[in-house]
Amino acid sequence: MKIQRTIDLQQFNSFGVPAIATFFAAVENQTDLEVALRFAETESLSIQVLGGGSNTLFVQDFPGLLLHVANKGVDWGDRSKGGATSIRIAAGENWHELVGSCLQKGLYGLENLALIPGTAGAAPIQNIGAYGVELADFFLDATVYDRETGKWRVMGKQDCKFAYRDSLFKGDGFGRYIIFDLRLKLETQWVPNLSYQGLEEALASSKPTPEEVFETVCQIRRSKLPDPSEIGNAGSFFKNPIISIERFKALEKQLPGLPNYALEQEGLTKIPAAWLLEELGWKGRTRGAAAVYNKHALVIINSGDANGEDILLLAQEMSSSVLEAYGIALEPEVRIL
């Protein structure tokens, strides 16, 4: 492993914004990671971990050591006994390609999470979710490096404190744990999850195949979200707000027809941030080369040569308008550096 100096990060973030890392290390194994961390400690450098850069906005240059987790490999487990199977995935594996590979091997459950950009190692941090499914539904454990103790450990599902688009890795454990691989439990018997209304409506077949669900999810995502390889973006910029039922009923009087989605937590419901933003006319609005995607009010794009500050300021204007109009504070999904 070579620790590089003064690396342009434009190719390492899906917004495609310019930024410079003073030091950069591509980590392919556990020894690489330990060596890079010792270098950072010796040089008194701050550290940030980067996977695919699909959920990160660089607002300025990074003056420390950027660790790019690039380990590869999938252990497909023992399927001789049938039933559910656990697989172990290196953190640097591409998430969408993993979902496709699972289908090819007859392992089911992740189809609804197709076409989510980024790496497998980033999935637990965000507790990625889409179309009625989230990572926590399949998660068993993760191998992580604990920077506080200087030791490797395995963290189970309860340890990770998963919540809606959240986990320990974004909360109290932010910066402490570096995810090296994760283990998921998948099914060998196909049972579709069509709990998301839009997905159910799109699948006319009463008995869709897993491949049909996979392709339909991809089609829906492509119809709503721009391809990061063509238009810089990080998907949904904000989380959908979770509010009390009482607050929703009051808001519904102000906004007739406001959708909401039931949650397991009693007394709470989730409402779509995109709906609020669209009501306020944000689709297609711009700030310099930063813009709100004209097909989805929750997506901020780099329409040309936007920098991170342009995108952040646009996001702040959007959030402020929702707070002023509806008294709801939008929380970013995107990690801002």
C-alpha positions in Angstrom: 0.0 0.0 0.0 1.2 3.5 -0.9 0.2 6.6 1.0 -0.3 9.3 -1.7 -0.1 13.0 -1.3 -2.3 15.8 -2.7 -5.0 13.7 -4.4 -7.9 15.1 -6.4 -11.1 13.7 -5.0 -13.4 14.7 -7.9 -13.4 11.1 -9.2 -14.1 9.7 -5.7 -17.4 11.5 -5.0 -20.7 11.0 -7.0 -21.4 14.8 -6.9 -18.2 15.2 -8.9 -17.2 18.3 -6.9 -13.5 19.3 -6.7 -11.6 18.8 -3.5 -8.1 17.8 -2.5 -7.0 15.3 0.1 -3.6 16.0 1.6 -3.0 12.3 2.1 -4.8 9.3 0.5 -4.6 5.6 1.1 -6.4 2.8 -0.7 -7.0 0.0 1.9 -7.2 -3.5 0.5 -6.6 -5.6 3.6 -6.5 -5.4 7.4 -2.7 -4.8 7.4 -3.1 -1.9 5.0 -5.6 -0.3 7.4 -3.4 -0.7 10.4 -0.4 0.7 8.6 -2.4 3.7 7.4 -3.7 4.4 10.9 -0.3 4.3 12.4 0.9 6.8 9.7 -1.9 9.1 10.6 -1.1 8.8 14.3 2.6 9.5 13.7 1.8 12.6 11.6 -1.1 13.7 13.9 -3.5 13.6 11.0 -7.3 13.6 11.1 -8.9 10.7 9.3 -12.0 10.2 7.1 -13.1 6.9 5.6 -14.5 6.9 2.1 -16.2 4.0 0.2 -17.7 4.8 -3.2 -18.3 8.5 -2.3 -21.9 8.2 -3.3 -23.2 9.7 -0.1 -20.6 12.3 0.6 -20.4 16.1 -0.2 -17.0 17.7 0.0 -17.4 21.4 0.9 -13.7 22.0 1.2 -10.3 20.3 0.8 -9.5 17.6 3.4 -6.3 18.3 5.2 -5.8 14.9 6.8 -5.6 11.2 5.6 -8.5 9.9 3.5 -8.9 6.2 3.8 -10.5 4.7 0.7 -11.8 1.2 1.6 -11.2 -0.9 -1.5 -11.1 -4.5 -0.3 -12.9 -7.1 -2.4 -14.5 -10.5 -2.2 -17.6 -12.4 -1.3 -17.8 -15.6 0.7 -21.0 -17.2 -0.4 -21.3 -19.5 2.6 -22.5 -23.1 2.8 -25.8 -23.8 1.1 -25.8 -27.5 1.4 -28.4 -27.6 4.1 -30.9 -25.3 2.3 -32.9 -22.6 3.8 -31.4 -19.2 4.8 -27.7 -18.7 4.0 -25.2 -16.2 5.4 -22.8 -14.5 3.1 -19.8 -12.3 4.0 -19.1 -9.3 1.8 -15.9 -7.2 1.7 -16.6 -3.5 2.4 -15.2 -2.4 -0.9 -17.6 -4.4 -3.0 -20.0 -2.5 -5.2 -23.5 -2.7 -3.7 -25.6 -2.9 -6.9 -23.3 -5.6 -8.4 -23.6 -7.6 -5.2 -27.4 -7.5 -5.4 -27.2 -8.8 -9.0 -24.8 -11.5 -8.0 -27.1 -12.7 -5.2 -29.9 -13.1 -7.7 -27.7 -15.2 -10.0 -26.8 -17.5 -7.1 -30.4 -17.9 -6.0 -30.1 -15.8 -2.8 -33.1 -13.5 -2.3 -34.1 -10.5 -0.2 -32.0 -7.6 -1.5 -33.9 -7.1 -4.8 -35.7 -4.0 -3.5 -32.3 -2.4 -2.8 -31.1 -2.7 -6.4 -29.3 0.3 -8.0 -28.4 2.0 -4.8 -25.0 3.5 -5.5 -22.0 3.0 -3.2 -20.1 0.2 -1.5 -21.2 -2.6 0.8 -19.3 -1.1 3.7 -21.3 2.1 3.5 -24.6 0.2 3.6 -24.7 -0.4 7.4 -23.6 3.2 8.2 -26.7 4.6 6.4 -28.8 1.5 7.0 -29.7 1.9 3.4 -33.4 1.3 2.5 -35.8 1.5 -0.4 -39.2 0.1 -1.5 -40.2 -1.4 1.8 -36.8 -3.0 2.7 -33.7 -1.9 4.6 -30.3 -3.4 5.3 -31.1 -4.1 8.9 -33.7 -6.7 7.8 -30.8 -9.0 6.6 -27.8 -7.9 8.8 -26.0 -10.4 11.0 -22.8 -8.7 11.9 -19.8 -6.7 10.7 -16.0 -6.9 11.2 -14.8 -3.5 12.3 -11.6 -1.9 13.5 -12.2 0.0 16.7 -9.9 3.0 16.7 -10.5 3.7 20.4 -9.2 0.3 21.5 -6.9 -0.3 18.6 -8.5 -3.8 18.1 -10.6 -5.7 15.6 -14.0 -6.8 16.7 -17.3 -8.2 15.4 -20.4 -6.1 16.0 -23.8 -7.8 15.9 -27.1 -6.2 14.8 -28.0 -5.0 18.3 -24.5 -3.4 18.7 -25.1 -1.3 15.5 -28.3 0.4 16.8 -30.0 0.5 13.4 -32.8 3.1 12.9 -34.3 4.8 9.9 -31.3 5.8 7.7 -29.2 5.7 10.8 -26.9 3.5 12.9 -24.3 3.7 15.6 -21.7 4.4 12.9 -23.4 7.7 12.1 -24.2 8.5 15.8 -22.1 7.9 18.9 -19.7 5.7 17.0 -19.0 8.1 14.2 -15.3 8.0 13.3 -14.6 5.3 15.9 -15.4 2.2 13.9 -14.1 1.3 10.4 -16.2 -1.3 8.7 -14.1 -4.0 6.9 -16.7 -6.6 6.0 -20.3 -7.5 6.8 -22.4 -10.6 7.0 -26.0 -10.9 5.7 -28.6 -13.6 6.0 -30.4 -14.2 2.7 -33.1 -16.7 1.7 -33.0 -19.5 -0.8 -36.8 -19.5 -1.1 -38.2 -16.6 -3.0 -40.8 -14.5 -1.1 -41.5 -11.1 -2.7 -41.8 -7.9 -0.6 -44.3 -5.7 -2.4 -45.2 -3.6 0.7 -44.2 -0.4 -1.1 -47.3 0.7 -3.0 -45.5 2.1 -6.1 -43.7 -1.2 -6.5 -46.8 -3.3 -6.1 -48.6 -1.1 -8.7 -45.7 -1.4 -11.2 -45.8 -5.2 -11.0 -49.0 -6.3 -12.7 -48.1 -10.0 -12.3 -49.6 -11.6 -9.2 -46.5 -13.8 -8.9 -43.5 -11.7 -10.0 -40.1 -13.4 -10.2 -37.1 -12.0 -8.3 -35.7 -10.8 -11.6 -38.8 -8.9 -12.3 -38.7 -7.2 -9.0 -35.0 -6.3 -9.5 -35.6 -4.9 -13.0 -38.7 -3.0 -11.9 -36.9 -1.4 -9.0 -34.1 -0.4 -11.4 -36.7 1.1 -13.8 -38.4 3.1 -11.1 -35.1 4.4 -9.7 -33.9 5.4 -13.2 -37.2 7.2 -13.9 -36.8 9.3 -10.8 -33.0 9.6 -10.2 -30.3 10.7 -12.5 -27.3 8.4 -13.2 -24.3 9.8 -11.1 -22.0 8.8 -14.0 -23.8 11.3 -16.2 -25.1 13.9 -13.7 -23.4 14.5 -10.4 -25.7 13.7 -7.5 -26.0 11.6 -4.3 -29.6 10.5 -4.6 -31.9 11.8 -1.9 -30.3 14.6 -0.1 -32.7 14.7 2.9 -34.3 12.1 5.0 -38.0 11.7 5.1 -39.2 13.4 8.4 -40.6 11.3 11.2 -43.3 13.2 13.1 -46.0 12.5 15.7 -49.5 11.5 14.5 -50.8 14.6 16.2 -48.3 16.8 14.3 -49.3 15.0 11.0 -53.0 15.7 11.6 -52.3 19.3 12.2 -50.1 19.5 9.1 -52.7 17.7 7.0 -55.1 20.6 7.5 -52.5 22.9 6.0 -51.6 20.5 3.3 -54.6 18.4 2.2 -53.5 15.1 0.6 -50.1 15.0 2.4 -49.1 11.3 2.3 -47.8 9.5 5.3 -46.4 6.0 6.0 -47.0 3.9 9.0 -44.2 3.1 11.4 -43.7 0.4 14.0 -43.1 3.0 16.6 -46.5 3.9 18.2 -47.6 7.5 17.8 -45.2 8.2 14.9 -45.5 8.4 11.1 -43.2 9.3 8.2 -43.9 11.9 5.6 -42.2 12.4 2.2 -39.7 15.3 2.2 -39.9 15.4 -1.6 -43.7 16.2 -1.3 -43.0 19.2 1.0 -40.3 20.5 -1.3 -42.4 20.1 -4.4 -45.2 22.0 -2.8 -42.8 24.9 -2.3 -41.8 24.8 -5.9 -38.2 23.6 -5.6 -38.1 21.3 -8.6 -35.7 22.7 -11.2 -34.5 25.7 -9.1 -30.8 26.5 -9.2 -28.0 28.2 -7.3 -25.1 28.7 -9.7 -24.3 25.3 -11.2 -26.1 23.5 -8.3 -29.7 22.6 -9.0 -32.7 20.7 -7.8 -33.4 17.8 -10.2 -36.4 18.6 -12.4 -37.9 15.1 -11.9 -37.4 14.8 -8.1 -37.4 17.6 -5.5 -35.3 15.6 -3.1 -32.3 15.3 -5.4 -29.7 18.0 -5.7 -27.4 17.8 -8.8 -24.2 19.2 -10.1 -25.4 20.6 -13.4 -21.9 21.6 -14.5 -19.0 22.9 -12.5 -20.7 23.3 -9.1 -18.5 23.1 -6.0 -19.5 21.7 -2.7 -20.3 25.0 -1.2 -22.8 25.8 -4.0 -24.6 22.5 -3.3 -24.6 22.9 0.5 -26.0 26.5 0.3 -28.8 25.3 -2.0 -29.6 22.5 0.4 -29.7 24.9 3.3 -32.1 27.2 1.4 -34.4 24.2 0.8 -34.3 23.1 4.4 -34.9 26.7 5.7 -38.0 27.1 3.4 -39.5 23.8 4.8 -38.9 24.9 8.3 -40.4 28.3 7.7 -43.5 27.0 5.9 -44.2 23.9 7.9 -42.2 23.9 11.0 -40.3 20.8 10.0 -36.5 20.6 10.0 -35.1 18.4 7.2 -32.1 16.3 8.1 -29.5 15.5 5.4 -28.9 11.9 4.4 -25.7 13.0 2.8 -22.5 13.2 4.8 -21.0 16.7 4.6 -17.3 17.1 4.9 
